[in-house]
Amino acid sequence: MDDKDDDKDMALLAGYEALDSTTISDALDAAGLPSGIGGMVPVWGHPKVVGFAATVELAPVTDQTAGTHIAASAVAAGGPGNVMVIANGGRTDVSCWGGLLSLGARLRGVRGVVADGACRDIRDARELAFPVYARGGVPATARGRLRQVSAGEPVRIDSVTVARGDVVVADESGVVFVPRARARDVLLAAQALDQRERAIADDLRAGVPLDAAMRDARLAGIEEH
């Protein structure tokens, strides 16, 4: 990938950084794509995370053979622009992300993690200012309980299939995943929707009644006569 591609990627992410997950969700809806997932929340503060997915799939341990720590190789291969996406089936009785992974990811320039499961070492993540979205916190270690199935392959997060390089946006409202091949079109649609919503907000502040300002056709960008 050359510098021009890098610049385009960063410009794409910058466009998404200016939008809320709710607006992107509406644009995904309009495009017939999965509209996002709730229940994975920031485990400290209110950090927003936007980046390209680096995927890891986990599963229960089937034997006691020791191996590389889960997600370690994926974190080591990650870098600026990435968000780790950990598929653990929503399991909350064991941690699928911890403090050393947060430190390793922060040192690699990774932007954050979205974990479909529980995490631990929340204080470490907070002190590192490393954003962690998860189903909750739990002290139980993954060692002897979880194994890594794959890294860099498509994963299933709730009802959404996420591939490496898809755009991830996580904020207080939830998490949205945008297929990379549709990322530009969805961004343009979301930006247009954001402009319409801002115009409605301006009208409300100017005294226009809510039912007059907030019409479905206007929100949808349908020209009214």
N, C-alpha and C positions, 0 to 999 in steps of 0.2 A: 504494500500500500504506500503510495507516495504522499508528499506533503499536501497536495491538493485534495486528495481523498480524506486525509486527516482533518483538513480545514472544513470540508463539507460535513463530516461526521460531527465535529464540534458545533458547527452552525445548526445542525439538526437538533442536537441536544439542547442548545441554547433556546431554540424555539419552543421545545417542550418544557423547559425550565420556567418559562414565563406563564405557563398554564396550570390550572388545577386539574386533579384527576377527574373531577366531575365533568368538566368541559370536554376533556379527552374521551371520557366514557360516552357522552352524548354523540360525539363524532364517530366513535366506534359503532354505536348503535345504528347510526344512519348508514354506515358502510356495511352493515350486516355481520359485524365481527363481535366476538365476546366483549362484553361491556365492562368487565372488571370484577374484582373480588374484594369482599369485606372480611374483617376478622383478623387480618394481619396488621398490627398497629406498631407504632414506634415504642420501644420498650424504655426509652428515656427521652424527655423533652419532646420537641416537635420538629425534628429535622425532616426536610424534604429530600427525596432521592430521585435522581434522574440519570439514566445511563443505559448502556448496552448489556444485555443479559450474558452472564457467564454461568452456565448451568451445571448443576450437580444433582444426581439422583442417589438416594439412600434407601436401604432396606434393612430389615432385621438381620442380625448375625445368624448364620447357619452353622458355624462351628467356632471354635475358640482360637483359630489361627490368627496370629498377630499380623498386621499389615500396616501400610501407610495410613496415617490419621485421616479420617474423612475430610474431604474438601481441601486438604493441604496442597495437593498438586495443582488443583484448579486455582487456588489463591496464588500460588507461586507463578502461575502462568498469566494471571490477571494483571491489569494495569489501569492507568488513568482512562476514564470513560466507562469502565466496567461496573456493573452491579452484580454481585453474586446472587444467584437464584437457587435455593436449596429445596429440593422436592423430598419431603419426608411424610407425605400422606396426612398432614395435619396432626401428627402424633405429638402429644404434649406431656407424656410421662418420662421422656428422656430428652436431653439437650442435643440439638443438631448443630449448634454454633456456640463457641465460647471465646474466652478472652484472648488466648494465643492466636486464634484465627482472626479476631478483630485486629490485633496488633500486626500480624503478618499482612493482612489486607490493607491496613492503613499505610504501612511502609511501602507497599506496592502502588499506592495511589488509587486503590479501588474506592469507589464512591460510597458503597454501603452494601447491605445484604438484605434480601427478602427471603425469609425462611418459612416454609409451610410446615411449621413445627414449633417447638419451644427452644429457647436459648438459655444460657447461663452466663455468669460473669458480667452482669449488666453494668455494674459499677465500672469495670474496665472499659467497656464500650463508651460509657459516658465520659470518663476521664480522657479517653482518646478522641472524643468528639466524633466517634465512628457510628453512623446511623445503622441501627438494627431494627428491622421490622420482623415480627414473629407473632405466633399465636399466643405467646405468654412466656413466662419464665419458669425454670425448674432447675434444681441443683444437680440432678442425676446426670452422670457422665455418659457419653456415647460409647466409651471403651467397653468392649464386650457385649454391646447391645445393638450397635448399628454398624453397617458396612457400606462402603461406597460401591454403587453399581456402575455408574458412568460419570464422565465429566465431558462437557462440550456437546452432549447429545440432547435432542428434544426431551423435555420433561413435562409431566402433567402436574399443574398446580390447580387444585380443586377441579374446575371444569374447563380449564384453559390449557392448551398445549403451548409451551414456550420453547423457542429455539434459540440457540446461541446467536447473539447479535440483535435480537428483538429489542425494541425500546421498552424500558421499564420506568414507570413513574409511580412513586409511592408518596402519599402524604396522609394527613389526618383522616381523610374520607375513605381511603382504601388504596388499592393497588390496581393499576391497569398495565396491560401488556399489548404492545402494538407490533404486529408482524413487520419485520424489517422491509419487506417488499412493498408494504402499504404505508410505511411511516411518513413519507412525504405527503401523500394525499390526505391521510388522516390529520396531519399537522395543519395543512391549509384549511381543512374543514373546521377543525377546532378553533383556529385563529379567527375565522369568519364568525363562528358562533360566539366566541368571546367578545368580539366587537359588538354584536347585536345585544348581548347581555349588558355590556357596559352602557350602551345607548339607552336601554330600558332603565337601568339604574339612574342615569342622568335625568331621564324624564320624571322618575319618581321623586327625586330630590327637588325637581323644579315644580312639583305639585300636581303632576298628572296622576289621576286615580289608578290604583293598581290594576283593576280589571280592564282599563283602557290601554295601559302601557304594556301589560304582560299578556300577550295573545299568542296562542300556539303557532299561528301562521307567521307571526313576526319572529318568534324564536327559531322557527324552521327555515327562515329566510325566504318565505313565499311572498311574492309581490302581491299586495292587496290593492283593490280598486274601489 
